[in-house]
Amino acid sequence: MLIPTIIIVTIVLVGLVGTLLIGFSKENAKTNTGYSARTNSNWARLVALYVLSAIVLVVILIIVVKYII
């Protein structure tokens, strides 16, 4: 149970760090000039995606632990 949890948390954290690096990169600011003007809606969508992903991953983890292990 601990190993799948560590794997899932690691994948989520890597995705979060990658997303933040892309969002705050100087190249993104140059090529997508309207990005910083829509910060609130961008963050809201990003948070919603991460919350939804976390819920789906927890459900999958519960199913795996309950029926497979």
C-alpha positions in Angstrom: 0.0 0.0 0.0 2.8 2.4 0.8 4.7 1.9 -2.5 1.7 2.7 -4.8 0.9 5.8 -2.7 4.5 7.0 -3.0 4.4 6.4 -6.8 1.1 8.3 -7.2 2.2 11.2 -5.0 5.5 11.4 -6.9 3.8 11.5 -10.2 1.4 14.3 -9.0 4.3 16.3 -7.6 6.3 16.0 -10.8 3.3 17.1 -12.8 2.8 20.1 -10.5 6.4 21.2 -10.7 6.5 20.8 -14.5 3.3 22.8 -14.9 4.6 25.6 -12.7 7.9 25.7 -14.5 6.1 26.0 -17.9 3.7 28.6 -16.5 6.4 30.8 -15.1 8.9 30.4 -17.9 10.2 33.5 -19.7 9.5 31.8 -23.1 5.9 31.3 -22.2 5.6 35.0 -21.2 7.0 36.0 -24.6 5.0 33.7 -26.8 1.7 33.9 -24.9 1.4 37.6 -23.9 -2.2 37.3 -22.7 -1.3 34.5 -20.3 -0.5 36.7 -17.3 -3.6 38.8 -17.9 -5.8 35.8 -17.3 -4.0 34.6 -14.1 -7.0 34.0 -11.9 -8.9 31.9 -14.5 -5.7 30.0 -15.3 -5.0 29.2 -11.6 -8.7 28.2 -11.1 -8.5 25.7 -14.0 -5.2 24.4 -12.9 -6.4 23.8 -9.3 -9.6 22.2 -10.6 -7.5 19.8 -12.7 -5.3 18.8 -9.8 -8.2 18.3 -7.4 -10.0 16.2 -10.0 -6.8 14.2 -10.7 -6.2 13.6 -7.0 -9.8 12.4 -6.5 -9.5 10.0 -9.5 -6.1 8.7 -8.2 -7.5 8.1 -4.7 -10.4 6.2 -6.1 -8.1 4.1 -8.3 -5.8 3.5 -5.3 -8.8 2.3 -3.1 -10.0 0.0 -5.9 -6.5 -1.5 -6.3 -6.0 -2.0 -2.6 -9.4 -3.4 -2.0 -9.7 -5.8 -5.0 -6.3 -6.6 -6.2 -3.9 -6.6 -3.2 
